[in-house]
Amino acid sequence: MEAEAASLFTVASIIGSRAASILLVVDNLVDDAVMDFDKDYEARMAVAIDIAARALAKTNDLRPHAR
């Protein structure tokens, strides 16, 4: 479970800044599946970082009120 991003977004909103959070799912509580860190971690993080970088590039082109 995650709670730190909520604080990050709250502070960013108060000071008029932007914030982002990248989360990587490592466990599935429904079927008890657990990620194999040695095998999957780097590849999954690379995908998450790529998605975040593309999203950031798109939002940088938006006007401030459209963000």
N, C-alpha and C positions, 0 to 999 in steps of 0.2 A: 504494500500500500504506500501511497505517496502523499506527502503533505507539504513539503518544502516549496514546490512550485506555486502553491496558492499564496504563500507569503511573498514570493518574488513578484508575482503579478500584482498583488496589492500595493507593494512599495512602488513598483514602476508606475502604476496608475496614479498614485498620490503625487509623485514627483514629475509626472508628465513625460515619462520615458516609455520605451518599448521593452518588452521582455519576451523570452522564449524558454522552452523547456524541451529537452529530448529525453524520452523515456524508452527503455528497452524492456520488453516483457521477457522474463526469464522462467516463470513458473505458471502453470495452468492449474488453478485450484479446482476446476470442474472435473478434469480427468487425471489429475495428479501428474501430468507431464512436466518434466524438469529439463531445462536447457543444459546440454553438455557444454560447459564453459570452455574446455580445452579444444573442442571441435568447432563450436558455432559462434563464440563470442565475437571474434574479430570480424567475421563476415557480416553478422547482424549489426554490429556497430557501424561498419562501413556503409551499409544500406541506410541506416538511420541518419548518419551524418550527411550522406548524399541528398536525401530527401529534405533535410533541414537547410542545406546550402541552397538548393533550388528554390525552396519557399522564401528564404531570405532575399535571394536575387529578385524574385517577383515582387516582394513587398517594398523593396527599396525604390522601385519605379512608381509606386503609388503616391498620390498626393497625400499630405498628412491627414486630412479628414477622412480619407478612404481606407486608412489602415485599420 
